[in-house]
Amino acid sequence: MTDIMLVDDEVLALEYLKNMVDWERNGYHVVGCATSGKKALELFDRTHPQIVISDIRMPGTDGLELTRQIKEKDKETVVILLSAYRDFDYAQKGIRYGVSNYLLKHELSSELILKELEEVKEKLERAGNKKKIYQKYFMNQLIYHRVTAEELDKSILGNRFFLLLLHKRNPVIQGEFAETRWTEEEQEAVRNILEESLENIVFYAADVQITENNWILLYRIENTASKYMVNSLILRKCHQIADQLELCLQMHFNMVYSYEITPKEISETFRTISRQIRYSVFWEDEAICAMEKMPEKEKKAIWGEQIRILREAIYGSEEELEKQIEAIFSGIREKEDLEDCKILLPSLSNLLGELCESENCKEIDLKEPLYTIREIEQYYCRNFSYIQQKYARKARLGYSRTVLDMIDYIEKNYPQELSLELLGEKFHMNGVYLGQIFKKETGQTFLKYLTNVRISEAKRLLREENSTVAETAQMVGYRTSQYFSQIFMRNVGMKPQEYKKQRKE
């Protein structure tokens, strides 16, 4: 199926275009429709269609500007513009933006659209085949250092990768290692598995068979992905690949994978994992192995990136801060690497000390003795959250006295039954009016703010106290644990029991 996106600011015209062609029957999948250039760009980022059909004249981001921005994101996307007669000169300007063609609206028909799309599909297939040839060529050159990273066309491959080496095991028969090789059928099956297994953030880029039983594969990493997220995903996906290979091919193999690398590191990484695979006979039953440990210098760079992301999260949302702390410590627990701890913990301590000084948090004990990873995680989670809340309170200084009083009352009385009517009686003002000024100044409704306060405290209780879900519900102002669980699930994405269990693991 070829993915298509349709764009037109006129809803009826968009609906007409959508129903004009039996897309699925003709091999096309409409990933979505957008009624403005802005919405189209958001949809494009989520779906990455191969073809975009758009009206030229739209308010705001018109068809030409939409084309320009799409081509900046992916120059291979084909854009077809729909034009009225009076837009003819205007449409010609689209040539320099890379518009594939334009069709006159009053001449549109199912046959015309399908004819145009068939020509486009042929161009895409030719471009795809050509790209694969380039990919294999450049990968071969990079692996054997015949081309420098500076000479590489980044648009062909990218600039963030990881390498995966698949090794078909040589069995020992009568005391000698027997020769094995990948058959063509196995190669095709493996490639299908690999292309399907890695998606979202990590994408198949190219492969080269370097010996009869060794196959090196290159994967491109999306630039928006954090380093920790990528490393965690790589390991998880490698296990998925291994499971599928064993299930589908019932073959004996080993796999060595690298962590994230740049084009400059491809050749050296290839040599490292090629040396490492020679010792796979000593791996017992473990089919998957990470590349040999990174030098401390590289580890510091990775943890430095994590600390930078954590620093940004402190000035962001509570959910983002909790997510980053969880990411850091789940990585530590998973690896059980003392050397990693010796690199990371001083950086966390320095960050906390720096923030305590800037936010004047003298109440935080920077020398509190901690004995387990769980204690360490709770310590930093508690104190970074405290600093985040203190910073948020400072940011409220621009609020009116009435809204500040409302916030103060909510934070002191959230376990009680609260409503705008009750606050209206408390402050001798109309409850509806209070709700309006609260929303205007904070950007949140009264109920949303109250819910956030209650859920934030509930998460702390579940994380740090030995209270049950029912007890937690009562302590944060919910009459029944069932209703509390529904609200918690809606805001956190998991049930309170799951959250409590996850934080204790």
C-alpha positions as a Python dict, from the first residue, in 0.01 Angstrom:
ca = {
    (1, 'M'): (0, 0, 0),
    (2, 'T'): (115, 354, -81),
    (3, 'D'): (27, 605, 193),
    (4, 'I'): (-154, 924, 89),
    (5, 'M'): (-260, 1237, 279),
    (6, 'L'): (-540, 1467, 153),
    (7, 'V'): (-552, 1840, 236),
    (8, 'D'): (-818, 2104, 162),
    (9, 'D'): (-958, 2382, 380),
    (10, 'E'): (-1307, 2325, 236),
    (11, 'V'): (-1461, 2031, 419),
    (12, 'L'): (-1703, 1941, 138),
    (13, 'A'): (-1425, 1949, -122),
    (14, 'L'): (-1211, 1730, 101),
    (15, 'E'): (-1493, 1480, 150),
    (16, 'Y'): (-1558, 1478, -226),
    (17, 'L'): (-1191, 1405, -298),
    (18, 'K'): (-1180, 1131, -36),
    (19, 'N'): (-1482, 953, -186),
    (20, 'M'): (-1390, 1008, -551),
    (21, 'V'): (-1145, 715, -564),
    (22, 'D'): (-1164, 364, -421),
    (23, 'W'): (-821, 411, -264),
    (24, 'E'): (-777, 74, -93),
    (25, 'R'): (-885, -123, -399),
    (26, 'N'): (-624, 56, -611),
    (27, 'G'): (-338, 3, -368),
    (28, 'Y'): (-348, 330, -175),
    (29, 'H'): (-407, 397, 194),
    (30, 'V'): (-537, 738, 304),
    (31, 'V'): (-352, 799, 632),
    (32, 'G'): (-564, 1104, 708),
    (33, 'C'): (-726, 1426, 592),
    (34, 'A'): (-642, 1780, 706),
    (35, 'T'): (-840, 2103, 674),
    (36, 'S'): (-543, 2342, 703),
    (37, 'G'): (-173, 2355, 624),
    (38, 'K'): (-89, 2359, 995),
    (39, 'K'): (-294, 2046, 1066),
    (40, 'A'): (-145, 1882, 758),
    (41, 'L'): (210, 1932, 890),
    (42, 'E'): (113, 1781, 1226),
    (43, 'L'): (-47, 1484, 1048),
    (44, 'F'): (258, 1448, 823),
    (45, 'D'): (491, 1426, 1125),
    (46, 'R'): (278, 1145, 1268),
    (47, 'T'): (213, 941, 953),
    (48, 'H'): (494, 1016, 701),
    (49, 'P'): (284, 959, 384),
    (50, 'Q'): (463, 901, 54),
    (51, 'I'): (217, 1123, -140),
    (52, 'V'): (36, 1443, -40),
    (53, 'I'): (-254, 1583, -245),
    (54, 'S'): (-335, 1940, -138),
    (55, 'D'): (-531, 2245, -245),
    (56, 'I'): (-309, 2542, -334),
    (57, 'R'): (-509, 2827, -184),
    (58, 'M'): (-569, 2790, 189),
    (59, 'P'): (-565, 3052, 467),
    (60, 'G'): (-248, 3060, 677),
    (61, 'T'): (-14, 2789, 552),
    (62, 'D'): (-112, 2752, 187),
    (63, 'G'): (-28, 2467, -50),
    (64, 'L'): (306, 2614, -159),
    (65, 'E'): (428, 2677, 196),
    (66, 'L'): (305, 2331, 295),
    (67, 'T'): (508, 2183, 8),
    (68, 'R'): (819, 2376, 110),
    (69, 'Q'): (800, 2257, 471),
    (70, 'I'): (722, 1896, 374),
    (71, 'K'): (1021, 1889, 137),
    (72, 'E'): (1242, 2017, 421),
    (73, 'K'): (1128, 1723, 633),
    (74, 'D'): (1147, 1460, 356),
    (75, 'K'): (1253, 1561, 7),
    (76, 'E'): (1130, 1229, -137),
    (77, 'T'): (764, 1293, -49),
    (78, 'V'): (560, 1358, -364),
    (79, 'V'): (327, 1660, -349),
    (80, 'I'): (43, 1710, -599),
    (81, 'L'): (-140, 2043, -584),
    (82, 'L'): (-500, 2106, -680),
    (83, 'S'): (-553, 2433, -866),
    (84, 'A'): (-836, 2647, -1007),
    (85, 'Y'): (-787, 2822, -1342),
    (86, 'R'): (-705, 3151, -1176),
    (87, 'D'): (-427, 2984, -977),
    (88, 'F'): (-228, 2887, -1287),
    (89, 'D'): (52, 3145, -1246),
    (90, 'Y'): (52, 3086, -872),
    (91, 'A'): (93, 2712, -928),
    (92, 'Q'): (399, 2763, -1146),
    (93, 'K'): (584, 2896, -842),
    (94, 'G'): (547, 2551, -691),
    (95, 'I'): (808, 2413, -932),
    (96, 'R'): (1094, 2559, -729),
    (97, 'Y'): (948, 2403, -413),
    (98, 'G'): (949, 2057, -569),
    (99, 'V'): (579, 2015, -652),
    (100, 'S'): (537, 1699, -860),
    (101, 'N'): (235, 1821, -1057),
    (102, 'Y'): (-85, 2019, -1028),
    (103, 'L'): (-432, 1913, -1132),
    (104, 'L'): (-717, 2145, -1226),
    (105, 'K'): (-1003, 2107, -981),
    (106, 'H'): (-1284, 2125, -1234),
    (107, 'E'): (-1122, 1844, -1438),
    (108, 'L'): (-1077, 1606, -1145),
    (109, 'S'): (-1200, 1251, -1193),
    (110, 'S'): (-1119, 911, -1054),
    (111, 'E'): (-943, 815, -1378),
    (112, 'L'): (-729, 1131, -1386),
    (113, 'I'): (-619, 1094, -1025),
    (114, 'L'): (-535, 724, -1064),
    (115, 'K'): (-340, 791, -1384),
    (116, 'E'): (-135, 1059, -1210),
    (117, 'L'): (-79, 836, -906),
    (118, 'E'): (39, 544, -1120),
    (119, 'E'): (307, 767, -1271),
    (120, 'V'): (404, 886, -925),
    (121, 'K'): (419, 530, -792),
    (122, 'E'): (657, 428, -1072),
    (123, 'K'): (883, 722, -987),
    (124, 'L'): (876, 626, -619),
    (125, 'E'): (969, 266, -697),
    (126, 'R'): (1257, 373, -921),
    (127, 'A'): (1377, 618, -657),
    (128, 'G'): (1343, 350, -388),
    (129, 'N'): (1552, 98, -583),
    (130, 'K'): (1813, 362, -656),
    (131, 'K'): (1822, 460, -289),
    (132, 'K'): (1877, 98, -180),
    (133, 'I'): (2174, 70, -416),
    (134, 'Y'): (2320, 392, -273),
    (135, 'Q'): (2255, 271, 82),
    (136, 'K'): (2441, -57, 31),
    (137, 'Y'): (2725, 122, -147),
    (138, 'F'): (2775, 386, 120),
    (139, 'M'): (2740, 134, 403),
    (140, 'N'): (3008, -84, 246),
    (141, 'Q'): (3231, 219, 205),
    (142, 'L'): (3174, 332, 564),
    (143, 'I'): (3236, -12, 712),
    (144, 'Y'): (3571, -48, 540),
    (145, 'H'): (3659, 322, 583),
    (146, 'R'): (3673, 388, 208),
    (147, 'V'): (3463, 702, 251),
    (148, 'T'): (3472, 955, 533),
    (149, 'A'): (3168, 1060, 733),
    (150, 'E'): (3204, 1409, 584),
    (151, 'E'): (3165, 1266, 232),
    (152, 'L'): (2848, 1078, 327),
    (153, 'D'): (2520, 1216, 196),
    (154, 'K'): (2329, 1233, 526),
    (155, 'S'): (2000, 1245, 340),
    (156, 'I'): (2062, 889, 217),
    (157, 'L'): (2118, 733, 557),
    (158, 'G'): (2107, 982, 847),
    (159, 'N'): (2343, 1073, 1130),
    (160, 'R'): (2238, 854, 1427),
    (161, 'F'): (2275, 476, 1400),
    (162, 'F'): (2330, 146, 1566),
    (163, 'L'): (2492, -162, 1413),
    (164, 'L'): (2369, -518, 1445),
    (165, 'L'): (2581, -819, 1348),
    (166, 'L'): (2400, -1147, 1286),
    (167, 'H'): (2624, -1453, 1298),
    (168, 'K'): (2508, -1796, 1187),
    (169, 'R'): (2679, -2033, 1427),
    (170, 'N'): (2943, -2278, 1312),
    (171, 'P'): (2864, -2612, 1477),
    (172, 'V'): (3146, -2829, 1608),
    (173, 'I'): (3134, -3168, 1435),
    (174, 'Q'): (3387, -3435, 1526),
    (175, 'G'): (3604, -3179, 1702),
    (176, 'E'): (3614, -2928, 1414),
    (177, 'F'): (3416, -2612, 1335),
    (178, 'A'): (3194, -2679, 1035),
    (179, 'E'): (3137, -2404, 779),
    (180, 'T'): (2789, -2250, 758),
    (181, 'R'): (2635, -1986, 534),
    (182, 'W'): (2315, -1787, 499),
    (183, 'T'): (2095, -1930, 226),
    (184, 'E'): (1901, -1692, 2),
    (185, 'E'): (1574, -1808, 161),
    (186, 'E'): (1710, -1739, 509),
    (187, 'Q'): (1834, -1396, 406),
    (188, 'E'): (1494, -1300, 269),
    (189, 'A'): (1316, -1429, 580),
    (190, 'V'): (1559, -1252, 813),
    (191, 'R'): (1532, -923, 625),
    (192, 'N'): (1152, -936, 649),
    (193, 'I'): (1174, -1000, 1022),
    (194, 'L'): (1422, -719, 1075),
    (195, 'E'): (1230, -463, 872),
    (196, 'E'): (908, -543, 1057),
    (197, 'S'): (1058, -567, 1406),
    (198, 'L'): (1216, -224, 1431),
    (199, 'E'): (973, 61, 1389),
    (200, 'N'): (896, 393, 1558),
    (201, 'I'): (1218, 577, 1646),
    (202, 'V'): (1439, 306, 1490),
    (203, 'F'): (1426, 235, 1116),
    (204, 'Y'): (1598, -20, 890),
    (205, 'A'): (1860, 157, 674),
    (206, 'A'): (2084, -92, 492),
    (207, 'D'): (2262, -428, 515),
    (208, 'V'): (2576, -596, 383),
    (209, 'Q'): (2671, -964, 396),
    (210, 'I'): (3039, -948, 490),
    (211, 'T'): (3115, -1320, 502),
    (212, 'E'): (2917, -1634, 427),
    (213, 'N'): (2789, -1654, 784),
    (214, 'N'): (2814, -1291, 904),
    (215, 'W'): (2561, -1027, 816),
    (216, 'I'): (2594, -665, 925),
    (217, 'L'): (2286, -443, 946),
    (218, 'L'): (2256, -69, 994),
    (219, 'Y'): (1962, 101, 1163),
    (220, 'R'): (1884, 471, 1159),
    (221, 'I'): (1763, 642, 1476),
    (222, 'E'): (1514, 928, 1475),
    (223, 'N'): (1681, 1254, 1576),
    (224, 'T'): (1411, 1341, 1832),
    (225, 'A'): (1473, 1027, 2040),
    (226, 'S'): (1663, 1060, 2369),
    (227, 'K'): (1980, 856, 2409),
    (228, 'Y'): (1848, 645, 2697),
    (229, 'M'): (1521, 575, 2519),
    (230, 'V'): (1716, 453, 2217),
    (231, 'N'): (1951, 226, 2414),
    (232, 'S'): (1661, 70, 2601),
    (233, 'L'): (1465, 21, 2277),
    (234, 'I'): (1760, -136, 2096),
    (235, 'L'): (1797, -406, 2360),
    (236, 'R'): (1425, -479, 2374),
    (237, 'K'): (1396, -498, 1997),
    (238, 'C'): (1700, -724, 1967),
    (239, 'H'): (1528, -972, 2197),
    (240, 'Q'): (1213, -951, 1983),
    (241, 'I'): (1418, -1020, 1671),
    (242, 'A'): (1589, -1315, 1838),
    (243, 'D'): (1253, -1462, 1943),
    (244, 'Q'): (1117, -1430, 1588),
    (245, 'L'): (1428, -1579, 1429),
    (246, 'E'): (1411, -1881, 1658),
    (247, 'L'): (1038, -1921, 1602),
    (248, 'C'): (1036, -1878, 1223),
    (249, 'L'): (1370, -2028, 1117),
    (250, 'Q'): (1461, -2254, 1409),
    (251, 'M'): (1825, -2169, 1348),
    (252, 'H'): (2127, -2126, 1573),
    (253, 'F'): (2269, -1775, 1566),
    (254, 'N'): (2439, -1506, 1770),
    (255, 'M'): (2378, -1134, 1766),
    (256, 'V'): (2606, -847, 1868),
    (257, 'Y'): (2462, -497, 1878),
    (258, 'S'): (2617, -158, 1933),
    (259, 'Y'): (2472, 132, 2125),
    (260, 'E'): (2408, 459, 1942),
    (261, 'I'): (2691, 565, 1711),
    (262, 'T'): (2766, 840, 1456),
    (263, 'P'): (2882, 790, 1095),
    (264, 'K'): (3242, 847, 1207),
    (265, 'E'): (3218, 553, 1448),
    (266, 'I'): (3070, 296, 1208),
    (267, 'S'): (3400, 153, 1083),
    (268, 'E'): (3557, 118, 1429),
    (269, 'T'): (3233, -25, 1572),
    (270, 'F'): (3222, -279, 1291),
    (271, 'R'): (3576, -394, 1371),
    (272, 'T'): (3496, -420, 1741),
    (273, 'I'): (3184, -633, 1703),
    (274, 'S'): (3353, -847, 1435),
    (275, 'R'): (3628, -931, 1685),
    (276, 'Q'): (3375, -996, 1957),
    (277, 'I'): (3164, -1239, 1751),
    (278, 'R'): (3463, -1473, 1717),
    (279, 'Y'): (3423, -1564, 2083),
    (280, 'S'): (3053, -1652, 2060),
    (281, 'V'): (3132, -2016, 2132),
    (282, 'F'): (3192, -1909, 2494),
    (283, 'W'): (2854, -1739, 2530),
    (284, 'E'): (2673, -2049, 2656),
    (285, 'D'): (2300, -2013, 2577),
    (286, 'E'): (2306, -1634, 2543),
    (287, 'A'): (2227, -1549, 2179),
    (288, 'I'): (2245, -1170, 2223),
    (289, 'C'): (2542, -970, 2340),
    (290, 'A'): (2606, -595, 2361),
    (291, 'M'): (2922, -455, 2211),
    (292, 'E'): (3216, -450, 2452),
    (293, 'K'): (3181, -190, 2724),
    (294, 'M'): (3221, 168, 2616),
    (295, 'P'): (3518, 366, 2740),
    (296, 'E'): (3445, 582, 3045),
    (297, 'K'): (3472, 893, 2828),
    (298, 'E'): (3174, 776, 2617),
    (299, 'K'): (2976, 673, 2926),
    (300, 'K'): (3020, 1021, 3068),
    (301, 'A'): (2889, 1169, 2745),
    (302, 'I'): (2572, 953, 2763),
    (303, 'W'): (2504, 1030, 3131),
    (304, 'G'): (2584, 1396, 3064),
    (305, 'E'): (2305, 1399, 2806),
    (306, 'Q'): (2068, 1238, 3057),
    (307, 'I'): (2152, 1502, 3320),
    (308, 'R'): (2088, 1776, 3063),
    (309, 'I'): (1744, 1630, 2982),
    (310, 'L'): (1668, 1594, 3356),
    (311, 'R'): (1760, 1959, 3417),
    (312, 'E'): (1511, 2066, 3147),
    (313, 'A'): (1241, 1839, 3293),
    (314, 'I'): (1266, 2013, 3633),
    (315, 'Y'): (1133, 2328, 3468),
    (316, 'G'): (868, 2131, 3279),
    (317, 'S'): (580, 1910, 3387),
    (318, 'E'): (567, 1677, 3686),
    (319, 'E'): (506, 1382, 3453),
    (320, 'E'): (815, 1459, 3244),
    (321, 'L'): (1036, 1492, 3554),
    (322, 'E'): (913, 1161, 3693),
    (323, 'K'): (962, 996, 3353),
    (324, 'Q'): (1325, 1112, 3327),
    (325, 'I'): (1416, 1003, 3681),
    (326, 'E'): (1255, 664, 3617),
    (327, 'A'): (1447, 632, 3289),
    (328, 'I'): (1781, 703, 3458),
    (329, 'F'): (1735, 461, 3746),
    (330, 'S'): (1573, 182, 3547),
    (331, 'G'): (1885, 195, 3327),
    (332, 'I'): (2106, 169, 3636),
    (333, 'R'): (1904, -120, 3781),
    (334, 'E'): (1902, -305, 3450),
    (335, 'K'): (2279, -287, 3398),
    (336, 'E'): (2383, -331, 3765),
    (337, 'D'): (2706, -156, 3667),
    (338, 'L'): (2888, -1, 3963),
    (339, 'E'): (3110, 201, 3731),
    (340, 'D'): (2798, 361, 3581),
    (341, 'C'): (2685, 459, 3931),
    (342, 'K'): (3023, 615, 4005),
    (343, 'I'): (2985, 832, 3694),
    (344, 'L'): (2616, 918, 3732),
    (345, 'L'): (2564, 980, 4105),
    (346, 'P'): (2817, 1267, 4142),
    (347, 'S'): (2649, 1437, 3844),
    (348, 'L'): (2306, 1402, 4007),
    (349, 'S'): (2444, 1533, 4335),
    (350, 'N'): (2604, 1832, 4162),
    (351, 'L'): (2278, 1912, 3983),
    (352, 'L'): (2078, 1892, 4306),
    (353, 'G'): (2331, 2113, 4488),
    (354, 'E'): (2325, 2368, 4209),
    (355, 'L'): (1944, 2381, 4209),
    (356, 'C'): (1928, 2403, 4589),
    (357, 'E'): (2155, 2705, 4576),
    (358, 'S'): (1966, 2880, 4294),
    (359, 'E'): (1623, 2814, 4453),
    (360, 'N'): (1750, 2869, 4811),
    (361, 'C'): (1641, 2523, 4931),
    (362, 'K'): (1835, 2505, 5257),
    (363, 'E'): (1586, 2251, 5394),
    (364, 'I'): (1721, 1976, 5163),
    (365, 'D'): (1988, 1759, 5325),
    (366, 'L'): (2256, 1716, 5058),
    (367, 'K'): (2454, 1476, 5280),
    (368, 'E'): (2175, 1232, 5367),
    (369, 'P'): (2321, 877, 5379),
    (370, 'L'): (2164, 637, 5128),
    (371, 'Y'): (2224, 262, 5109),
    (372, 'T'): (2028, 116, 4817),
    (373, 'I'): (1942, 217, 4460),
    (374, 'R'): (1576, 239, 4565),
    (375, 'E'): (1663, 482, 4847),
    (376, 'I'): (1876, 687, 4608),
    (377, 'E'): (1597, 704, 4349),
    (378, 'Q'): (1339, 809, 4611),
    (379, 'Y'): (1577, 1072, 4748),
    (380, 'Y'): (1632, 1240, 4412),
    (381, 'C'): (1270, 1201, 4303),
    (382, 'R'): (1149, 1362, 4626),
    (383, 'N'): (1396, 1651, 4622),
    (384, 'F'): (1382, 1731, 4252),
    (385, 'S'): (999, 1730, 4278),
    (386, 'Y'): (1021, 1965, 4576),
    (387, 'I'): (1242, 2206, 4379),
    (388, 'Q'): (1006, 2184, 4081),
    (389, 'Q'): (709, 2276, 4301),
    (390, 'K'): (900, 2562, 4460),
    (391, 'Y'): (991, 2695, 4118),
    (392, 'A'): (626, 2665, 4009),
    (393, 'R'): (517, 2866, 4315),
    (394, 'K'): (759, 3144, 4220),
    (395, 'A'): (611, 3146, 3871),
    (396, 'R'): (270, 3220, 4021),
    (397, 'L'): (375, 3566, 4137),
    (398, 'G'): (199, 3714, 3835),
    (399, 'Y'): (-138, 3578, 3950),
    (400, 'S'): (-403, 3798, 4112),
    (401, 'R'): (-453, 3784, 4489),
    (402, 'T'): (-781, 3598, 4441),
    (403, 'V'): (-626, 3320, 4230),
    (404, 'L'): (-329, 3288, 4469),
    (405, 'D'): (-575, 3249, 4758),
    (406, 'M'): (-765, 2983, 4562),
    (407, 'I'): (-444, 2789, 4491),
    (408, 'D'): (-337, 2812, 4854),
    (409, 'Y'): (-678, 2690, 4971),
    (410, 'I'): (-675, 2397, 4725),
    (411, 'E'): (-326, 2283, 4826),
    (412, 'K'): (-414, 2294, 5196),
    (413, 'N'): (-760, 2138, 5168),
    (414, 'Y'): (-744, 1899, 4870),
    (415, 'P'): (-835, 1597, 5092),
    (416, 'Q'): (-1173, 1764, 5158),
    (417, 'E'): (-1468, 1788, 4923),
    (418, 'L'): (-1404, 2103, 4718),
    (419, 'S'): (-1606, 2289, 4457),
    (420, 'L'): (-1626, 2635, 4302),
    (421, 'E'): (-1948, 2694, 4496),
    (422, 'L'): (-1769, 2617, 4823),
    (423, 'L'): (-1481, 2849, 4733),
    (424, 'G'): (-1734, 3115, 4633),
    (425, 'E'): (-1885, 3100, 4980),
    (426, 'K'): (-1537, 3102, 5135),
    (427, 'F'): (-1425, 3413, 4946),
    (428, 'H'): (-1771, 3578, 4925),
    (429, 'M'): (-1765, 3577, 4545),
    (430, 'N'): (-1962, 3416, 4263),
    (431, 'G'): (-1839, 3060, 4200),
    (432, 'V'): (-1877, 3085, 3821),
    (433, 'Y'): (-1672, 3406, 3818),
    (434, 'L'): (-1400, 3240, 4029),
    (435, 'G'): (-1383, 2956, 3777),
    (436, 'Q'): (-1347, 3199, 3489),
    (437, 'I'): (-1061, 3404, 3637),
    (438, 'F'): (-885, 3087, 3756),
    (439, 'K'): (-892, 2941, 3403),
    (440, 'K'): (-787, 3272, 3249),
    (441, 'E'): (-479, 3315, 3471),
    (442, 'T'): (-359, 2956, 3518),
    (443, 'G'): (-464, 2808, 3185),
    (444, 'Q'): (-636, 2523, 3373),
    (445, 'T'): (-986, 2471, 3500),
    (446, 'F'): (-1039, 2459, 3875),
    (447, 'L'): (-1124, 2087, 3856),
    (448, 'K'): (-814, 2005, 3647),
    (449, 'Y'): (-588, 2187, 3893),
    (450, 'L'): (-749, 2014, 4191),
    (451, 'T'): (-714, 1675, 4018),
    (452, 'N'): (-345, 1741, 3942),
    (453, 'V'): (-277, 1827, 4308),
    (454, 'R'): (-457, 1516, 4430),
    (455, 'I'): (-291, 1282, 4178),
    (456, 'S'): (53, 1431, 4251),
    (457, 'E'): (11, 1360, 4623),
    (458, 'A'): (-135, 1015, 4550),
    (459, 'K'): (174, 926, 4344),
    (460, 'R'): (398, 1037, 4630),
    (461, 'L'): (203, 827, 4881),
    (462, 'L'): (208, 520, 4656),
    (463, 'R'): (578, 570, 4586),
    (464, 'E'): (708, 645, 4936),
    (465, 'E'): (448, 535, 5192),
    (466, 'N'): (322, 188, 5269),
    (467, 'S'): (-44, 283, 5218),
    (468, 'T'): (-299, 80, 5026),
    (469, 'V'): (-484, 213, 4722),
    (470, 'A'): (-801, 255, 4930),
    (471, 'E'): (-613, 446, 5202),
    (472, 'T'): (-445, 664, 4941),
    (473, 'A'): (-781, 745, 4781),
    (474, 'Q'): (-920, 865, 5116),
    (475, 'M'): (-608, 1070, 5195),
    (476, 'V'): (-625, 1266, 4869),
    (477, 'G'): (-998, 1337, 4870),
    (478, 'Y'): (-1172, 1054, 4683),
    (479, 'R'): (-1461, 875, 4851),
    (480, 'T'): (-1416, 542, 4673),
    (481, 'S'): (-1105, 362, 4554),
    (482, 'Q'): (-1289, 266, 4234),
    (483, 'Y'): (-1346, 629, 4130),
    (484, 'F'): (-992, 720, 4240),
    (485, 'S'): (-854, 439, 4021),
    (486, 'Q'): (-1047, 569, 3719),
    (487, 'I'): (-911, 924, 3767),
    (488, 'F'): (-559, 794, 3831),
    (489, 'M'): (-569, 577, 3518),
    (490, 'R'): (-693, 870, 3308),
    (491, 'N'): (-412, 1101, 3426),
    (492, 'V'): (-118, 864, 3472),
    (493, 'G'): (-188, 596, 3212),
    (494, 'M'): (-182, 304, 3455),
    (495, 'K'): (-376, 178, 3757),
    (496, 'P'): (-261, 279, 4109),
    (497, 'Q'): (-173, -85, 4186),
    (498, 'E'): (48, -100, 3876),
    (499, 'Y'): (215, 231, 3963),
    (500, 'K'): (284, 117, 4320),
    (501, 'K'): (424, -217, 4203),
    (502, 'Q'): (639, -56, 3932),
    (503, 'R'): (802, 183, 4178),
    (504, 'K'): (891, -102, 4415),
    (505, 'E'): (1057, -317, 4150),
}
